[in-house]
Amino acid sequence: MSRHTVLSERAWINWHEGPLGAHIDAFTAWLEDQGYARFTVRYFVRLAADLSRWLARQGLGLADLQPARVEAFAQIREKIGCLRPGDARMLQRLLGFLQSMGAVDPPCPPPVQATPIDRLCADFARYLREERGLSDATLKNYLPSIQRFLSWRFGAGPLCLGALDGGNVSAFVLEQTHQFRASRVKLVVTALRSFLRFGFVDGIIGTDLSRCVPTVPLWRLRGLPRALASQQIEQVLAHCDRTTAVGKRDYAVLVLLARLGLRAGEVAALRLDDLHWRKAEILVHGKGASCDGLPLTREVGEALVDYLAHGRPKCASRALFLRAKAPLQGLVGAIAVCTLVKRALERAGLDPPSKGAHQFRHGLACSMLRQGGTLEQIGEILRHRHADTTTLYAKVDLPRLRPLAAPWPGGAS
């Protein structure tokens, strides 16, 4: 943003006054790289300049710029009616930018006194990550259950794991069944069994209590997969406005879900380096730190090229799919992809029971099965670790199941 085109000489000088003045140009360039519009860049740079002059009037320097000081400045602007929505968030981003530049020291976090439960859970987390290769998402699911179990058993008292027995384990699981639904309790049981096995292997629990964890009556194959029909998938794809940058992005995401069966989190985790055009392959980072190469079909490749060439903003981020609005950064996890899917369903006028991204994955499997694909082929495309996971789709193969059905008593044969 050149001062000769958007600012007078005096305004440019004013914006460089105070302790932040030496970093205003870099902050301006950073805002532009993040995809903010020129008017927005000017407004936020003016906000930073106001903060700089306020610091100077207070006799403060960069070393005094800490979160509490930034918050005090925001409160002053709010009192006089000058604080707009988004200003406080941008002031925090300005502080983070200055810290990343080394102009401001990051605040020292207050010392946290780790409890014995915290330390044990940290050891368990390292075991899950390093020994079993589980993802951070799995850790976030497991650890709260273990913390809840240890707090339930020992409270604020000493952590005597040798006092654990099968009765404690069964009583805790029974209590969870009164608080959570079966699928959540099954997750608790899985985490608890893994923790008790870790304790036994590590020698902190003398008996392998993992065998004492009761099972939860939740049958994985009790229902049908919630899948979009082929015509519904085509309807969703057709309602993407591919003349816009957002439409090109949404279409590329939906094609990956529908044609390759990627999970929502896998789509969000894709990076530019995962596209291998010469080999016509896309690298997918799946569950359990797995990394698999999938064929980059023509339809998927064309959708990605259209987005990369005409829809993806230019920025430093290596994430494949970016937010539509500034700041330009990658989609934040599976929830962002699921939100995109929900809006796509609404545009197409569809209201299926499930609004998540996984129904495209189910739809691909059902479509392959109806076209003569085997369960082994479906499991390979969906990257299932165990064959049992794929057997769910056998229930939708009605032509092959019909001869197995016993005749209704008294009915026509």
MIKOL-879672 format. One record per residue (C-alpha): residue number from 0; x, y, z; residue in three letters. Coordinates in nm, 2 decimals, padded with zeros to 4 digits, always signed. Layout:
BEGIN
[NUM [X Y Z] "ALA"]
...
This chain:
BEGIN
[0 [+00.00 +00.00 +00.00] "MET"]
[1 [+00.19 +00.30 -00.12] "SER"]
[2 [+00.17 +00.62 +00.08] "ARG"]
[3 [+00.16 +00.83 -00.24] "HIS"]
[4 [-00.16 +00.67 -00.36] "THR"]
[5 [-00.37 +00.64 -00.04] "VAL"]
[6 [-00.22 +00.88 +00.22] "LEU"]
[7 [-00.10 +01.23 +00.24] "SER"]
[8 [+00.25 +01.30 +00.35] "GLU"]
[9 [+00.13 +01.43 +00.69] "ARG"]
[10 [-00.10 +01.13 +00.75] "ALA"]
[11 [+00.19 +00.89 +00.66] "TRP"]
[12 [+00.41 +01.06 +00.92] "ILE"]
[13 [+00.13 +01.05 +01.18] "ASN"]
[14 [+00.09 +00.68 +01.14] "TRP"]
[15 [+00.46 +00.62 +01.21] "HIS"]
[16 [+00.47 +00.81 +01.54] "GLU"]
[17 [+00.52 +00.64 +01.87] "GLY"]
[18 [+00.68 +00.31 +01.96] "PRO"]
[19 [+00.50 +00.11 +01.69] "LEU"]
[20 [+00.60 +00.34 +01.41] "GLY"]
[21 [+00.89 +00.13 +01.29] "ALA"]
[22 [+00.67 -00.17 +01.25] "HIS"]
[23 [+00.37 +00.00 +01.08] "ILE"]
[24 [+00.49 -00.08 +00.72] "ASP"]
[25 [+00.54 -00.45 +00.81] "ALA"]
[26 [+00.20 -00.47 +00.97] "PHE"]
[27 [+00.05 -00.31 +00.66] "THR"]
[28 [+00.21 -00.57 +00.43] "ALA"]
[29 [+00.10 -00.85 +00.67] "TRP"]
[30 [-00.26 -00.73 +00.65] "LEU"]
[31 [-00.25 -00.72 +00.27] "GLU"]
[32 [-00.10 -01.07 +00.26] "ASP"]
[33 [-00.39 -01.19 +00.48] "GLN"]
[34 [-00.64 -01.08 +00.21] "GLY"]
[35 [-00.79 -00.78 +00.38] "TYR"]
[36 [-00.95 -00.52 +00.15] "ALA"]
[37 [-00.76 -00.19 +00.11] "ARG"]
[38 [-01.02 +00.01 +00.31] "PHE"]
[39 [-01.00 -00.25 +00.59] "THR"]
[40 [-00.62 -00.23 +00.58] "VAL"]
[41 [-00.62 +00.14 +00.62] "ARG"]
[42 [-00.87 +00.13 +00.91] "TYR"]
[43 [-00.67 -00.13 +01.10] "PHE"]
[44 [-00.34 +00.05 +01.04] "VAL"]
[45 [-00.50 +00.37 +01.17] "ARG"]
[46 [-00.61 +00.17 +01.48] "LEU"]
[47 [-00.25 +00.05 +01.53] "ALA"]
[48 [-00.12 +00.41 +01.49] "ALA"]
[49 [-00.37 +00.52 +01.76] "ASP"]
[50 [-00.24 +00.26 +01.99] "LEU"]
[51 [+00.11 +00.37 +01.92] "SER"]
[52 [+00.04 +00.73 +02.00] "ARG"]
[53 [-00.15 +00.63 +02.31] "TRP"]
[54 [+00.15 +00.44 +02.43] "LEU"]
[55 [+00.37 +00.74 +02.37] "ALA"]
[56 [+00.14 +00.97 +02.57] "ARG"]
[57 [+00.15 +00.72 +02.86] "GLN"]
[58 [+00.53 +00.72 +02.84] "GLY"]
[59 [+00.53 +00.35 +02.75] "LEU"]
[60 [+00.74 +00.16 +02.50] "GLY"]
[61 [+00.72 -00.17 +02.31] "LEU"]
[62 [+00.84 -00.36 +02.62] "ALA"]
[63 [+00.53 -00.25 +02.80] "ASP"]
[64 [+00.29 -00.38 +02.53] "LEU"]
[65 [+00.13 -00.68 +02.69] "GLN"]
[66 [-00.23 -00.82 +02.66] "PRO"]
[67 [-00.35 -00.63 +02.97] "ALA"]
[68 [-00.22 -00.30 +02.82] "ARG"]
[69 [-00.39 -00.37 +02.48] "VAL"]
[70 [-00.71 -00.46 +02.67] "GLU"]
[71 [-00.69 -00.13 +02.86] "ALA"]
[72 [-00.66 +00.06 +02.53] "PHE"]
[73 [-00.96 -00.12 +02.39] "ALA"]
[74 [-01.17 -00.03 +02.70] "GLN"]
[75 [-01.08 +00.33 +02.67] "ILE"]
[76 [-01.20 +00.34 +02.30] "ARG"]
[77 [-01.51 +00.16 +02.40] "GLU"]
[78 [-01.59 +00.42 +02.67] "LYS"]
[79 [-01.57 +00.70 +02.42] "ILE"]
[80 [-01.77 +00.51 +02.15] "GLY"]
[81 [-01.48 +00.45 +01.91] "CYS"]
[82 [-01.45 +00.07 +01.94] "LEU"]
[83 [-01.60 -00.11 +01.65] "ARG"]
[84 [-01.68 -00.48 +01.62] "PRO"]
[85 [-01.36 -00.67 +01.54] "GLY"]
[86 [-01.13 -00.40 +01.68] "ASP"]
[87 [-01.04 -00.59 +02.00] "ALA"]
[88 [-00.97 -00.90 +01.80] "ARG"]
[89 [-00.75 -00.71 +01.56] "MET"]
[90 [-00.56 -00.55 +01.84] "LEU"]
[91 [-00.48 -00.90 +01.97] "GLN"]
[92 [-00.37 -01.00 +01.62] "ARG"]
[93 [-00.14 -00.70 +01.61] "LEU"]
[94 [+00.01 -00.80 +01.94] "LEU"]
[95 [+00.07 -01.16 +01.80] "GLY"]
[96 [+00.22 -01.01 +01.49] "PHE"]
[97 [+00.47 -00.80 +01.69] "LEU"]
[98 [+00.55 -01.11 +01.90] "GLN"]
[99 [+00.62 -01.31 +01.58] "SER"]
[100 [+00.85 -01.04 +01.46] "MET"]
[101 [+01.04 -01.04 +01.78] "GLY"]
[102 [+00.95 -00.68 +01.85] "ALA"]
[103 [+00.75 -00.77 +02.17] "VAL"]
[104 [+00.84 -01.05 +02.41] "ASP"]
[105 [+00.56 -01.30 +02.45] "PRO"]
[106 [+00.40 -01.30 +02.80] "PRO"]
[107 [+00.54 -01.55 +03.04] "CYS"]
[108 [+00.26 -01.79 +03.13] "PRO"]
[109 [+00.18 -01.81 +03.50] "PRO"]
[110 [+00.33 -02.12 +03.66] "PRO"]
[111 [+00.08 -02.40 +03.67] "VAL"]
[112 [+00.11 -02.65 +03.95] "GLN"]
[113 [+00.05 -02.98 +03.78] "ALA"]
[114 [-00.14 -03.23 +03.99] "THR"]
[115 [-00.05 -03.60 +04.00] "PRO"]
[116 [-00.35 -03.67 +03.78] "ILE"]
[117 [-00.22 -03.41 +03.52] "ASP"]
[118 [+00.13 -03.57 +03.52] "ARG"]
[119 [-00.01 -03.92 +03.48] "LEU"]
[120 [-00.24 -03.81 +03.20] "CYS"]
[121 [+00.06 -03.65 +03.03] "ALA"]
[122 [+00.25 -03.98 +03.05] "ASP"]
[123 [-00.05 -04.16 +02.91] "PHE"]
[124 [-00.08 -03.91 +02.62] "ALA"]
[125 [+00.29 -03.96 +02.53] "ARG"]
[126 [+00.23 -04.34 +02.53] "TYR"]
[127 [-00.07 -04.30 +02.30] "LEU"]
[128 [+00.12 -04.07 +02.07] "ARG"]
[129 [+00.46 -04.23 +02.05] "GLU"]
[130 [+00.39 -04.60 +02.11] "GLU"]
[131 [+00.05 -04.64 +01.95] "ARG"]
[132 [+00.07 -04.36 +01.69] "GLY"]
[133 [-00.27 -04.21 +01.77] "LEU"]
[134 [-00.36 -03.87 +01.65] "SER"]
[135 [-00.41 -03.56 +01.87] "ASP"]
[136 [-00.78 -03.58 +01.79] "ALA"]
[137 [-00.80 -03.92 +01.95] "THR"]
[138 [-00.61 -03.79 +02.25] "LEU"]
[139 [-00.86 -03.52 +02.30] "LYS"]
[140 [-01.13 -03.78 +02.31] "ASN"]
[141 [-00.95 -04.02 +02.55] "TYR"]
[142 [-00.79 -03.79 +02.81] "LEU"]
[143 [-01.11 -03.63 +02.96] "PRO"]
[144 [-01.25 -03.97 +03.03] "SER"]
[145 [-00.93 -04.08 +03.21] "ILE"]
[146 [-00.92 -03.76 +03.41] "GLN"]
[147 [-01.28 -03.81 +03.51] "ARG"]
[148 [-01.21 -04.17 +03.61] "PHE"]
[149 [-00.91 -04.08 +03.83] "LEU"]
[150 [-01.09 -03.78 +03.99] "SER"]
[151 [-01.40 -04.00 +04.06] "TRP"]
[152 [-01.18 -04.27 +04.22] "ARG"]
[153 [-00.93 -04.07 +04.42] "PHE"]
[154 [-01.07 -03.71 +04.43] "GLY"]
[155 [-00.82 -03.48 +04.60] "ALA"]
[156 [-00.65 -03.76 +04.78] "GLY"]
[157 [-00.33 -03.94 +04.70] "PRO"]
[158 [-00.31 -04.12 +04.37] "LEU"]
[159 [-00.28 -04.49 +04.48] "CYS"]
[160 [-00.32 -04.68 +04.15] "LEU"]
[161 [-00.24 -05.00 +04.33] "GLY"]
[162 [-00.57 -04.97 +04.51] "ALA"]
[163 [-00.76 -05.00 +04.18] "LEU"]
[164 [-00.97 -05.31 +04.13] "ASP"]
[165 [-01.23 -05.45 +03.90] "GLY"]
[166 [-01.51 -05.33 +04.12] "GLY"]
[167 [-01.39 -04.97 +04.08] "ASN"]
[168 [-01.38 -05.00 +03.70] "VAL"]
[169 [-01.73 -05.16 +03.68] "SER"]
[170 [-01.88 -04.90 +03.91] "ALA"]
[171 [-01.74 -04.61 +03.71] "PHE"]
[172 [-01.86 -04.75 +03.38] "VAL"]
[173 [-02.21 -04.81 +03.53] "LEU"]
[174 [-02.22 -04.46 +03.65] "GLU"]
[175 [-02.13 -04.33 +03.30] "GLN"]
[176 [-02.43 -04.52 +03.15] "THR"]
[177 [-02.66 -04.30 +03.36] "HIS"]
[178 [-02.50 -03.98 +03.23] "GLN"]
[179 [-02.42 -04.04 +02.86] "PHE"]
[180 [-02.57 -04.22 +02.57] "ARG"]
[181 [-02.43 -04.56 +02.46] "ALA"]
[182 [-02.20 -04.43 +02.19] "SER"]
[183 [-02.03 -04.19 +02.44] "ARG"]
[184 [-02.00 -04.46 +02.70] "VAL"]
[185 [-01.84 -04.69 +02.45] "LYS"]
[186 [-01.57 -04.42 +02.39] "LEU"]
[187 [-01.52 -04.40 +02.77] "VAL"]
[188 [-01.48 -04.78 +02.78] "VAL"]
[189 [-01.23 -04.78 +02.50] "THR"]
[190 [-01.02 -04.50 +02.66] "ALA"]
[191 [-01.04 -04.67 +03.00] "LEU"]
[192 [-00.93 -05.00 +02.86] "ARG"]
[193 [-00.63 -04.84 +02.69] "SER"]
[194 [-00.53 -04.66 +03.00] "PHE"]
[195 [-00.54 -04.96 +03.22] "LEU"]
[196 [-00.34 -05.16 +02.97] "ARG"]
[197 [-00.09 -04.87 +02.97] "PHE"]
[198 [-00.07 -04.88 +03.35] "GLY"]
[199 [-00.01 -05.25 +03.36] "PHE"]
[200 [+00.26 -05.24 +03.09] "VAL"]
[201 [+00.43 -04.94 +03.26] "ASP"]
[202 [+00.43 -05.12 +03.59] "GLY"]
[203 [+00.22 -04.87 +03.78] "ILE"]
[204 [-00.07 -05.11 +03.81] "ILE"]
[205 [+00.01 -05.46 +03.93] "GLY"]
[206 [-00.29 -05.63 +03.75] "THR"]
[207 [-00.41 -05.61 +03.40] "ASP"]
[208 [-00.75 -05.45 +03.48] "LEU"]
[209 [-00.82 -05.38 +03.11] "SER"]
[210 [-00.99 -05.72 +03.11] "ARG"]
[211 [-01.23 -05.61 +03.38] "CYS"]
[212 [-01.37 -05.32 +03.18] "VAL"]
[213 [-01.73 -05.42 +03.09] "PRO"]
[214 [-01.85 -05.40 +02.73] "THR"]
[215 [-02.12 -05.16 +02.61] "VAL"]
[216 [-02.41 -05.32 +02.42] "PRO"]
[217 [-02.37 -05.10 +02.11] "LEU"]
[218 [-02.38 -05.30 +01.79] "TRP"]
[219 [-02.20 -05.13 +01.51] "ARG"]
[220 [-02.39 -05.30 +01.23] "LEU"]
[221 [-02.74 -05.24 +01.38] "ARG"]
[222 [-02.84 -04.97 +01.13] "GLY"]
[223 [-02.80 -04.88 +00.77] "LEU"]
[224 [-02.53 -04.63 +00.66] "PRO"]
[225 [-02.67 -04.28 +00.62] "ARG"]
[226 [-02.58 -04.22 +00.26] "ALA"]
[227 [-02.68 -03.97 +00.00] "LEU"]
[228 [-02.82 -04.12 -00.32] "ALA"]
[229 [-02.63 -04.08 -00.64] "SER"]
[230 [-02.88 -03.83 -00.78] "GLN"]
[231 [-02.87 -03.63 -00.46] "GLN"]
[232 [-02.49 -03.61 -00.48] "ILE"]
[233 [-02.51 -03.48 -00.83] "GLU"]
[234 [-02.77 -03.23 -00.73] "GLN"]
[235 [-02.54 -03.09 -00.46] "VAL"]
[236 [-02.25 -03.06 -00.70] "LEU"]
[237 [-02.47 -02.89 -00.96] "ALA"]
[238 [-02.58 -02.62 -00.72] "HIS"]
[239 [-02.22 -02.49 -00.66] "CYS"]
[240 [-02.18 -02.16 -00.82] "ASP"]
[241 [-01.85 -02.22 -01.00] "ARG"]
[242 [-01.83 -01.87 -01.14] "THR"]
[243 [-01.73 -01.75 -00.79] "THR"]
[244 [-01.41 -01.82 -00.59] "ALA"]
[245 [-01.61 -01.96 -00.30] "VAL"]
[246 [-01.81 -02.18 -00.54] "GLY"]
[247 [-01.49 -02.32 -00.69] "LYS"]
[248 [-01.36 -02.40 -00.35] "ARG"]
[249 [-01.68 -02.57 -00.23] "ASP"]
[250 [-01.71 -02.77 -00.55] "TYR"]
[251 [-01.35 -02.90 -00.51] "ALA"]
[252 [-01.42 -03.00 -00.15] "VAL"]
[253 [-01.74 -03.17 -00.24] "LEU"]
[254 [-01.58 -03.36 -00.53] "VAL"]
[255 [-01.31 -03.49 -00.29] "LEU"]
[256 [-01.58 -03.61 -00.05] "LEU"]
[257 [-01.80 -03.77 -00.32] "ALA"]
[258 [-01.55 -03.92 -00.56] "ARG"]
[259 [-01.26 -04.02 -00.32] "LEU"]
[260 [-01.46 -04.07 +00.00] "GLY"]
[261 [-01.23 -03.85 +00.21] "LEU"]
[262 [-01.33 -03.77 +00.57] "ARG"]
[263 [-01.40 -03.41 +00.66] "ALA"]
[264 [-01.08 -03.38 +00.87] "GLY"]
[265 [-00.87 -03.53 +00.59] "GLU"]
[266 [-01.00 -03.26 +00.35] "VAL"]
[267 [-00.92 -02.99 +00.60] "ALA"]
[268 [-00.57 -03.12 +00.65] "ALA"]
[269 [-00.47 -03.13 +00.28] "LEU"]
[270 [-00.18 -02.91 +00.18] "ARG"]
[271 [-00.05 -02.80 -00.15] "LEU"]
[272 [+00.25 -03.04 -00.11] "ASP"]
[273 [+00.00 -03.33 -00.10] "ASP"]
[274 [-00.08 -03.29 -00.47] "LEU"]
[275 [+00.15 -03.49 -00.69] "HIS"]
[276 [+00.05 -03.40 -01.04] "TRP"]
[277 [+00.30 -03.60 -01.23] "ARG"]
[278 [+00.20 -03.92 -01.06] "LYS"]
[279 [-00.17 -03.82 -01.07] "ALA"]
[280 [-00.19 -03.89 -00.69] "GLU"]
[281 [-00.31 -03.71 -00.39] "ILE"]
[282 [-00.16 -03.78 -00.05] "LEU"]
[283 [-00.42 -03.82 +00.23] "VAL"]
[284 [-00.33 -03.80 +00.60] "HIS"]
[285 [-00.58 -04.03 +00.76] "GLY"]
[286 [-00.64 -04.19 +01.10] "LYS"]
[287 [-00.36 -04.30 +01.33] "GLY"]
[288 [-00.10 -04.10 +01.15] "ALA"]
[289 [-00.15 -04.30 +00.83] "SER"]
[290 [-00.06 -04.16 +00.50] "CYS"]
[291 [-00.21 -04.30 +00.18] "ASP"]
[292 [-00.19 -04.21 -00.19] "GLY"]
[293 [-00.52 -04.20 -00.38] "LEU"]
[294 [-00.56 -04.17 -00.75] "PRO"]
[295 [-00.61 -03.81 -00.87] "LEU"]
[296 [-00.89 -03.87 -01.12] "THR"]
[297 [-00.96 -03.64 -01.40] "ARG"]
[298 [-01.28 -03.50 -01.24] "GLU"]
[299 [-01.11 -03.43 -00.91] "VAL"]
[300 [-00.80 -03.29 -01.08] "GLY"]
[301 [-01.00 -03.05 -01.30] "GLU"]
[302 [-01.19 -02.92 -00.99] "ALA"]
[303 [-00.87 -02.87 -00.80] "LEU"]
[304 [-00.70 -02.69 -01.09] "VAL"]
[305 [-01.00 -02.46 -01.14] "ASP"]
[306 [-00.99 -02.37 -00.77] "TYR"]
[307 [-00.61 -02.32 -00.76] "LEU"]
[308 [-00.59 -02.12 -01.08] "ALA"]
[309 [-00.90 -01.90 -01.04] "HIS"]
[310 [-01.04 -01.93 -00.69] "GLY"]
[311 [-00.76 -01.97 -00.43] "ARG"]
[312 [-00.63 -01.64 -00.30] "PRO"]
[313 [-00.25 -01.59 -00.32] "LYS"]
[314 [-00.10 -01.61 +00.03] "CYS"]
[315 [+00.18 -01.77 +00.23] "ALA"]
[316 [-00.04 -02.05 +00.37] "SER"]
[317 [+00.04 -02.39 +00.23] "ARG"]
[318 [-00.31 -02.52 +00.32] "ALA"]
[319 [-00.49 -02.64 +00.01] "LEU"]
[320 [-00.83 -02.49 +00.11] "PHE"]
[321 [-00.86 -02.15 +00.26] "LEU"]
[322 [-01.12 -01.94 +00.43] "ARG"]
[323 [-01.33 -01.72 +00.21] "ALA"]
[324 [-01.26 -01.41 +00.42] "LYS"]
[325 [-00.96 -01.25 +00.58] "ALA"]
[326 [-00.75 -01.35 +00.76] "PRO"]
[327 [-00.65 -01.60 +00.49] "LEU"]
[328 [-00.58 -01.93 +00.66] "GLN"]
[329 [-00.67 -02.30 +00.62] "GLY"]
[330 [-01.00 -02.45 +00.71] "LEU"]
[331 [-01.01 -02.51 +01.08] "VAL"]
[332 [-01.06 -02.88 +01.12] "GLY"]
[333 [-01.35 -03.11 +01.03] "ALA"]
[334 [-01.62 -02.87 +01.16] "ILE"]
[335 [-01.54 -02.62 +00.88] "ALA"]
[336 [-01.59 -02.89 +00.62] "VAL"]
[337 [-01.91 -03.01 +00.78] "CYS"]
[338 [-02.04 -02.65 +00.78] "THR"]
[339 [-01.96 -02.62 +00.41] "LEU"]
[340 [-02.15 -02.94 +00.35] "VAL"]
[341 [-02.45 -02.82 +00.54] "LYS"]
[342 [-02.47 -02.50 +00.34] "ARG"]
[343 [-02.43 -02.70 +00.01] "ALA"]
[344 [-02.72 -02.92 +00.11] "LEU"]
[345 [-02.94 -02.62 +00.18] "GLU"]
[346 [-02.85 -02.47 -00.16] "ARG"]
[347 [-02.95 -02.79 -00.33] "ALA"]
[348 [-03.28 -02.80 -00.14] "GLY"]
[349 [-03.20 -03.12 +00.04] "LEU"]
[350 [-03.29 -03.21 +00.40] "ASP"]
[351 [-03.14 -03.55 +00.48] "PRO"]
[352 [-03.14 -03.69 +00.83] "PRO"]
[353 [-02.76 -03.64 +00.85] "SER"]
[354 [-02.61 -03.31 +00.75] "LYS"]
[355 [-02.24 -03.41 +00.79] "GLY"]
[356 [-01.97 -03.48 +00.54] "ALA"]
[357 [-01.96 -03.86 +00.61] "HIS"]
[358 [-02.27 -03.93 +00.41] "GLN"]
[359 [-02.08 -03.86 +00.09] "PHE"]
[360 [-01.83 -04.13 +00.20] "ARG"]
[361 [-02.12 -04.37 +00.26] "HIS"]
[362 [-02.27 -04.27 -00.07] "GLY"]
[363 [-01.95 -04.36 -00.26] "LEU"]
[364 [-01.94 -04.70 -00.10] "ALA"]
[365 [-02.31 -04.78 -00.17] "CYS"]
[366 [-02.27 -04.67 -00.53] "SER"]
[367 [-01.96 -04.89 -00.58] "MET"]
[368 [-02.15 -05.18 -00.43] "LEU"]
[369 [-02.45 -05.14 -00.66] "ARG"]
[370 [-02.21 -05.12 -00.96] "GLN"]
[371 [-02.07 -05.46 -00.88] "GLY"]
[372 [-01.77 -05.36 -00.65] "GLY"]
[373 [-01.67 -05.60 -00.38] "THR"]
[374 [-01.64 -05.52 -00.02] "LEU"]
[375 [-01.26 -05.57 -00.04] "GLU"]
[376 [-01.25 -05.30 -00.32] "GLN"]
[377 [-01.46 -05.06 -00.11] "ILE"]
[378 [-01.25 -05.12 +00.19] "GLY"]
[379 [-00.93 -05.04 -00.01] "GLU"]
[380 [-01.08 -04.71 -00.15] "ILE"]
[381 [-01.21 -04.60 +00.19] "LEU"]
[382 [-00.88 -04.71 +00.36] "ARG"]
[383 [-01.04 -04.92 +00.62] "HIS"]
[384 [-00.80 -05.09 +00.86] "ARG"]
[385 [-01.02 -05.38 +00.93] "HIS"]
[386 [-01.25 -05.58 +00.70] "ALA"]
[387 [-01.53 -05.57 +00.96] "ASP"]
[388 [-01.57 -05.20 +00.91] "THR"]
[389 [-01.67 -05.25 +00.55] "THR"]
[390 [-01.92 -05.52 +00.62] "THR"]
[391 [-02.17 -05.25 +00.71] "LEU"]
[392 [-02.23 -05.19 +00.34] "TYR"]
[393 [-02.33 -05.55 +00.27] "ALA"]
[394 [-02.67 -05.46 +00.42] "LYS"]
[395 [-02.75 -05.22 +00.14] "VAL"]
[396 [-02.68 -05.48 -00.14] "ASP"]
[397 [-03.05 -05.58 -00.16] "LEU"]
[398 [-03.02 -05.79 -00.48] "PRO"]
[399 [-02.76 -06.02 -00.32] "ARG"]
[400 [-02.94 -06.03 +00.01] "LEU"]
[401 [-03.29 -06.11 -00.13] "ARG"]
[402 [-03.22 -06.48 -00.21] "PRO"]
[403 [-03.10 -06.53 +00.15] "LEU"]
[404 [-03.42 -06.41 +00.30] "ALA"]
[405 [-03.65 -06.69 +00.44] "ALA"]
[406 [-04.00 -06.69 +00.30] "PRO"]
[407 [-04.27 -06.54 +00.52] "TRP"]
[408 [-04.48 -06.81 +00.68] "PRO"]
[409 [-04.80 -06.85 +00.49] "GLY"]
[410 [-04.69 -06.62 +00.21] "GLY"]
[411 [-04.62 -06.70 -00.15] "ALA"]
[412 [-04.29 -06.87 -00.21] "SER"]
